[in-house]
Structure formats: structure tokens, C-alpha cells
Amino acid sequence: MTGTARTNTRDIARAAVRAELAQVAFDLFRREGFDKVTLDDLAAAAGVSRSTFLRYFGTKEDAVLGAFDGYDRRVADALLARPADEDDWTALRHAVGTLIERYREDPAGSLATTRLVRDTPALCARHLTKQHNWRPALAQALAERAGSTRPPTLGQSVRAAAALDCLNVTLDHWIASEGRLDLVELLDEAFAALAAR
């Protein structure tokens, strides 16, 4: 077996354990309430030691919010892949749209996760901070689309921030509808509300 195969197998196994621990944590948070569950409770429910749980998630918030890791790179890559002649706002709409694929694949699970994040102040604050940190990647992708090697302009940074706010408002309306409204239509409507006239 080569070193690469061993590493890939190890990474796959680690990702599977991480996903299982996250699911156990999420189920416990939904049953007991996020604030009532301790790290010791999570470890016990998963049948692992506290130190094992902490190897995968540094905090109990991470057990939920880890599902959003890499979203900044995902949307920035999607943005860079958009046609060069497409305007920034349209490109951002399509790039941000890649983030709602997960919601469409598992609407019930996504609704429960999103509601848990929105309804739990500690999770909501951490998630908004995480999203705030996605903005530079999006703004940099806009700069690269424009052929610039310089830092993003103020306008590019504002458009990146506005795109993420459109996503958040879309999700708020989707949650309020109990997942009945179409996410794509909501996202289109949110972006259209800020489209240049």
C-alpha cells in the first residue's frame, strides 16, 4: 500500500468518524437543547472519551458548525468558474446558489440544522462570524474575475457582503415557511431586490 493510499484511507475514516460524532451531537442538541448539553454528555452519547471528541471538535459549537467548513472556498471557486463576461452580481447569485444544494438534497435535515443554528444565540453568533470570514474570499474572487492582482475594491467587498446577506435573508424566509417555499426562487428574489437598476 502506498503512502498516498494510506493517507486517503485515514482521511476517509477520520471524515466518517467526524460525521458520526456530529450526527450524535446534533441529535442530542435537538432532544436536550444546545445549552443543556455538555462536552461530557456528547462524548458519552457517542461512546467515546471527552479527549477523543475534542480531537474532532474543539468545542460543541464546532460539532454543528463544522458542516459549513469550506463553504468560503466552495463559493469562491464557483464564482471563479462563472463566465468571464457575466456581471459580478449575476455571477455571485450563481456562486451562492451552490451553497443551497445541500438544503435541496436534504430539506428536513437542513431545516433542522438551520433552525438550531438560528435559534441558539451561541451558534448563531459563531456562524455569522464564520460567514463574515467568507467575505474576503468572495471579494478576492471578484477581483480575480476582473483580472486584478490588487486587493479587492470597496465595491467588490460590498457586493460579497451583500451576497451573503441575501443568502441569510433567503434562509430566514425559508425557515419561516417551514421549508415549503422554494429556495431557488427565494434566492432569486433576494438577489433581484438588490440588482442594479
N, C-alpha and C positions, 0 to 999 in steps of 0.2 A: 504494500500500500504506500502511495506517495505521501509526502508531507502535505500537499495541497488537498488530497482526498481526505486525509485525517482531519485537517483544519476544517474543511467543508462539513464533514460529518459532525465534528464537535460543534460547529456553529449552528447546524440544523438542530442538533439535540438541545443546545442551550436555548435556542429560539422556542422550541417546543415546550421546554420546562417553563420558560418565562411566560409563554401564552397560557399555560395551565395555571400557574400561580396568579396571573392577572384575572383569569376567569373565576377562580376561587375567591379572590379578593372582591371582585365586582359582585358576585352572588351574596357574599357576606355583607357588603355595604348596603345592598338593596334590602336585605332582610332586617338588618340591625340598625342601619343608619350610619353614615360615614363617621360622624363624630364619636359614636359609641364604640367603634371597633379600634382595638389597639394592634400594634405590630405583633404582639404575642398572640392575640386572637387570630390574626391572619396566618401566622406560622402554624398554629395548632390546627386550624381548619384545613390547611394544605398538607399537614402531616410532615412538616419539615421543621428544622430548628430556626430560631429567630435569625441566627447568623447566615443560614442558607438563604432565607427570604431576603435578607439585606444584601446578599451578593447579587441578587437580580434586580432589586428595587431599593434605592436608598431611603425612600420614605413611602408611606402608604399612599400619598398623592401620586407618586410615580407609578404605582400599580395601576392606576386608572389612566393617567395622562401619557403613559408610555405608548399607548395606542396611537398617539399623534406624533411620535418621533419621526423625523424625516420628512414631514409634510412640507417644510420650507423648501427643501431640495426638490421634492416631487413637483411642487407647483412652479418653482423657478425653472426646472428642466422643461416642463410642459410649455412654459412661456417662451423659452428659447427655441423650442421646436415649432412655434407658430410661424406662418408665412411672413417673410420679411416686409411685405407691402401692407400688412394688416396694421391698422391703427392700434396704439397701445391699449386703449380701453377694451376694444373687442378681443385683443389677444389676452388681456387679463381675465376677461369673462370666461374664455375657453379654458385657460390655465387653472383658474379657481374651480371651474367645473369638474376638474379631475378629482378634487377632494370630496365631492359628493357622491362619487361612485360607490364608496363603501356604504353610504347611507341607503342607496338604492338597492344594493346587494342584500343587505340585512336591515330592513327598515325597523323591525321590532327591537332588535339588539341596539341599533344605532340610536333609536328614540330613547331607550332606557339609559344608555350611556350619556347621551347629550343632556337628558333631564337631570341625571345625577350630577354632572359637572355644573350645570346652570344653577341647580338648587342648593348646592353645597358651597358656601362662601369661600372656603379654603381652596377648593378645586377650581372654582370659577376664577378667582384671583390668579392662581398659578397658571391656568390655561390662557388667560388674557395676557399674562406676562410672556408666556411661551409664544403666543401669536405675535406679540409686539416684536419679538426677536426674529420672526419670519420676515418682517418688512425689509430689512437690509438686503436679504437675498432676492426678493422680488424687485426692489428698486435697482439693484445691480444688474439683474437680468434685463430690465427695461433699458438701462444704459448700454448694455452689450448689444441689444437688438438695434439700438440707434448707431452702433458702430463706434461707441466711445470707449476709450480706455481710462477715462477720468471717473472720479466718484459720481454717483447719481446726482442729478439735479434736484432742486427742491420740488419741481413739478413731478418728477418720476417718483420721488419718495411719497408725495401726497397721493398720487394715483395708487401706489402699492398699498398704502394705509387704507384708502377708500375702498379698494377691492376687498380687503379683509373685513372691513366693516359691513360691506354688502353681504358677505358670507355669513357673518354673525347675525345680522338682521333677518336674513333668509331663514336661518336655523331657528331663530326665536319664533317666527311666524309658523314654521313647520311644526315645532313643538306645541305651540298654542292650538294648532289644528289636530293634535294627537296623531300627526303623521299622515293625515288624509290629503293634504294639499300636495301638489306635485312640486318636488324640489327644483327641478329644472325650470319650470315656469316661474317659481318664486325667485330664483336666482336671476333669470332673465329680467323680471320686473324690477328687481333691486338695482341691477346694473343700468337698466333703461332710465330709471329715475335720476341717475347722475350723468347720463350720456350728454356729451356736448351738443348743444342745440345750434 
